Amino acid sequence: MITISEVFMKKIILGLVISGLILGGCSSKMDQFVEPQGTPRPSIEPLPTDTSFAGEEWYDQMEVWQLHREPARAALTPYPSSQQALLAETSALDEIDAASSSRIQSLNGRWAFYYATKPTDRLKNLAGYDAQWYWEDWDTADWDQIDVPSNIQTQWKEDGSFRYEPPIYINQIYPWLNYEAIQYGAQGQPVAATAVNSVGHYKREFTLDEGLQNKHVFLRFEGVESAFYVYINGQPIGYSEDSYTPAEFNITPYLKEGVNTIAVEVYRWSDGSYFENQDFIRLSGIFRDVTLIGREAVEIRDLFVQSDLAEDYTQAQVQVDVDLRNLSQQPQAGWTLEMELVDQGRAVFDQPLNLESPELPVLETTENQTGTTLCAHFTIDQPKLWTPDQPHLYSLVLTLKNAAGEVMESVCQRIGLREIEVQTVDGVQQMLLNGKPLMLKGVNRHETDPVKGRALGAQEIITDLKLMKAYNINAFRTSHYPNHPLTYDVADELGLIVVDEANIESHIGEKELGVPGNNPLYNGLILDRTVSMVERDKNHASVLFWSLGNEATYSEYEMNENYPFYNTSMWILQRDPRRLRVYERDNRIGDTRETSMVDVASSQYWTLDQLKDYAKKNKHAFFQSEYIHAMGNGVANLAEYFALFKTYPQLQGGFIWDFIDQTILTGDPATGQFYYGYGSDWGTPLNDGDFCGNGLVNADRTPSAELEEVRKVQQDVSFTYDSQKRRLTMTNEFLATDLNAFAVELNFYQNGALFHTTTLSEAEKALPPGAAKTIDVALPDSDSDAEVILEIDVKYSQDQSWANAHGGKQGDILAFEQFVLQEGKPAASVSPDLSLTVSEQEDKWTIQGRTEQNQDFEMILNPAKMEIEAYRLGDQTFLTGGPQPSFYRAETSGDPQFSEAVRQAGKAVEYKSPSIQRKEENGEVKQLTIKASGTINEFNTGLETEITIQGNGQVAVTMSMKVPSKEKVGPLARAGLTLNLDASLTEIRYNGRGPEENYIDRHTGSRLGQWKAKMDDFYNDQLLKPQDSGNRTEVRSLTLNGETNALTLTFDEPVGMNIMTWDELSLASAAHLKDAQKLDQPLLHLDAAQRGLGNGSWGAEPLKEYQIKQNQTYTVSFQIKPGQ
């Protein structure tokens, strides 16, 4: 018996999260991971190989991944007429879809369901039935009911607990290692888990709809995880692996009149699961649509549309290959295929193209039979090309007629004419789309939903892709498997580039088990998954890249027939040479495409320095397949990356990791409440905690503040300003759209308030794609002491097809920039002729007076602590404590664990006796200044605080603090102070960057201006794991609004500002927000400096310029003024 190696087991146990420490989830960082000391070791006893399952396809037959499955084909829907086909396929966004065809019958809905924890508990084992049969008359009265599509792990009991089994979240390690070690089969291959490997039994009845009667009927599963057997009327039909591409079976011979039964046996894990080891929540079940398809005696089985563009892009040569297949029991002759091309309702051809079919022979079986191929060529003059900004689609309608001229079926395929290639431009290689350099402004996207799991429907898919368009994302990678078929239809229509990725990832399996390595045993399985993806998606204009897989190669293997990825790469090149190949794990590029593994190089999580070094040494076109790890509160340095992309033309963008937080709604049976769960909530000792929470979009599909940074940095119009010449340069980075298509406004702000607007004329804004122009910008009359900001806003002139609440509507901003034209000057300090009343007690000084608005104010000061214990205007209390120094924030996903000294430093400050100065006139106190030096005990460094109170209620506060070196106390989160706010305050107004949260290395997308926010809205309660959030940068002033009064703080230098309504230490230790402690009063942070967020959730430091310089002094200085 061969079991998992001791070394492998040690790495599994030590390299996983038990309490928040995470194995570097990005493979390029994995070798830098330091194993945590003292991590608990779960007991996993090796199990002997279970010979009772030997020979079963799901268990140990690595060379069997399907039985009786139809050959892969494009996702075509048959309709009874061309009119219906054209209408149903007009748009992926409308309510008319393929299911409207009378030739389609959905089997979605409620199915009877029986759950078995492991294969030995299968019904056929328990009942003693022949393992090859599912009896038609099985009584399902006592079975549960389950929705199809759905996941088995997204079913709940009334008390909130999981009905069957919880999800598992783990990144690199096989999930079944929570229960058993790996066993091996007769060929040395790993075999499927048996100790805990649930089997779902599904069953339902159906009667054929009228449109399918007397037809040849195919049963199609769009997605089943991970392997399944299917039975019709008790007879075995077939078997399939590959969770993310269709499995289609010809069930015609097994059907009967009236009621039919279908039964499906689904295995959570199979031997194919060794290649489905992606970084996602592990689920199973029938999670995509199940349909019946009715076909005539002859069917349009498949369609492949390819195009080539003339060098000047004024003509398109189109080739259409159509497979016709005879499904009947007699030869078919005299059939014709009519072809029409429609452009927005207008026929492109004067007359339809007609292709006569040769005699179609009888096929003994449809398995492995693709039929007879007909080929057509035609030319389109002045074609409307497909680009992300102008995604023009034609509709290709094929109508099949029998020898009598009767229409038998029609299909419609929307096609886009475009050309993606790699060419040498100015000495370096670049990806060109329709002859223009392509910048990938992309994101990785998992299919996930907190309630539906992976069973996404049209609403989630359309919402996701519309959000991408609204936030200037032009591409996505289907990480790491082919997506729901509707996804590609929507991408075609909206204009989103797709990197389509095969469902192949072994990760630690390759590193430790050599799966797949260069073992020819896996050639067929890996090629099958690739073929299934390519054949299904080959007609989509949005698909520009085929990705061979993800994180499944960690050695440089010889490029020959033993290396599975070499075989798939060469097959793709032969089958579809008009698209580009990518595979981040093997970037070998030779002198020709035939000697290259890929056409474009890619990497994961390279730093700016690594990218710069690549660009200086390599000429190959390149993009980052993953970068900007968006876990928790992140997405820093995107602006710096794009600056580099725009400097080196062969660096052509990348794909942020990733689009949406992965989580499953998790119930607490004790309370009946639900929360967003993650790895460590679901009871498996081997898990990767909240490493699944990497989304730009919150789990509920609402945008995070990170997306505003993405929208700004990735906008397609950029600006520079020459302050000496007062000239503005605009650059149009669209591929096909003139700037004239939008409205362009110049807005001028004085101290945050809009005071002048100019709208550019048609002539002024006319700017073709890829061009730049410069215009003069005159400074309107303004206050010479005021800060003046120019904001350029580019707005949509009309609603876009993808418009939503977050962008794309007429008047919405798609691009902006701000420039400070005139620096503001602080207002001169005025000493009004108003008096103070000072009542001095040992540790409580009460200072009273009247404001210039003739309102009472009162301030209570503790001179020993140099703390304002209260500040009131009339009956309204504003401040209740502070200033106190502050150096800590609740650790973000990118932060290190801050030292205890940093955590506690602000709480232990000792002052010497203060010095007191009174400014008096005629025996009355006009101004009181209290100044004291102290020590920050945890740091053993100095502190100076000065507080000056004037008779009109104005207070000047200055705190200067010396911070120790990084070697002494570790890195600081911030250097600043805090003020306690009264609990009655609910709203704040401020002049700074907003309106959303922003940080020093993620604030490009936040505008300088006047904003208001509720106190409770500062903290982002959508974060999967609690951590710091809510910060604002470059704040010039802020106003605390009470019910009847207001208090304003102005700053000598702009500060970072945040309002915390949660205890920061409890946030840091809480697994979920429900576990954290709410503060009785809000805490106002004012920072002279704050650490950047960084973009590496495995401990990578922020860029040096965004780290706090230590062993120096920081000062925060501000004035408190009554009123607005």
Buried (B, 14 or more C-beta within 10 A) or exposed (E): EEBBEEEBBEBBBBBBBBEBBBBBBBBBBBEEBEEBEEBEEBEBEEBEBBEEBEEBBBBBBBEBBBBBBBBBBBBBBBBBBBEBBBBBBBBBBEEEBBEEBBBBBBBBEEBBBBBBBBBBEBBBBEEEBEEEEBBBEBEBEEBEEBBBBBBBBBBBEEEBEBBBBBBBBBBBBBBBBBBBBBBBBEEEBBBBBBBBBBBBBBBBEBEBBEBBEEBBBBBBBBBBBBBBBBBBBBBBBBBBBBBBBBBBBBBBEBBEEEEBBBBBBBBBBBBBBBBBBBBBBBBBBBBBBBBBBBBBBBBBBBBBBBBEBEEEBEBBBBEBEBBBBBBEEEEBEEBBBBBBBBBEEEEBEEEBBEBEBEEBEEBEEBBEBBBBEBEBEBEBEEBBBBBBBBBBBBBBBBBBBBEEEEBBBBBBBBBBBBBBBBEEEEEBBBBBBBBBBBBBBBBBBBBBBBBBBBBBBBEBBBBBBBBBBBBBBBBBBBBBBBBBBBBBBBBBBBBBBBBBBBBBBBBBBBBBBBBBBBBBBBBBBBBBBBBBBBBBBBBBBBBBBBBBBBBBBBEEBEBEEBBBBBBBBBBBBEBBEEBBBBBBBBBBBEEEBEEBBBBBBBBBBBBEEEBBEBBEEBEBBBBBBBBBBBBBBBBBBBBBBBEBBBEBBBBBBBBBBBBBBBBBBBBBEEEEEBBBBBBBBBEBBBBBBBBBBBBBBBBEBEBBBBBBBBBBBBBBBBBEBEEEEEEBEBBBBBBBBBBBBBBBBBBBBBBBEEBBEBEBEEEBBBBEBEEEBEEEBEEBEBEEEBBBBBBBBBBBEEEBEBBBEBBBBEEBBBBBBBBBBBEBEEEEEEEBEBBBEBEEEEEBBBBBBBBBEEBEBBBBBBBBBBBBBBBBBBEBBBBBBBBBBBBBBBBBBBBBEBBEBBBBBBEEBEBEEBEBEEBEEEEEBBBBBBBBBBBBBBBEBEBBBBBBBBBBBBBBBBBBBBBBEBEBBBBBBBBBBBBBBBBEBBBBBBBBBBBBBBBBBBBBBBBBBBBBBEBBBBBBEBBBBBBBBBBBBBBBBBBBBBEEBBBBBBBEEBBBBBBBBBBBBBBBBBBBBEEBEEBEBBBBBBBBBBBBBBBBBBBBBBBEEBBBEBEEBBBBBBBBBBBE
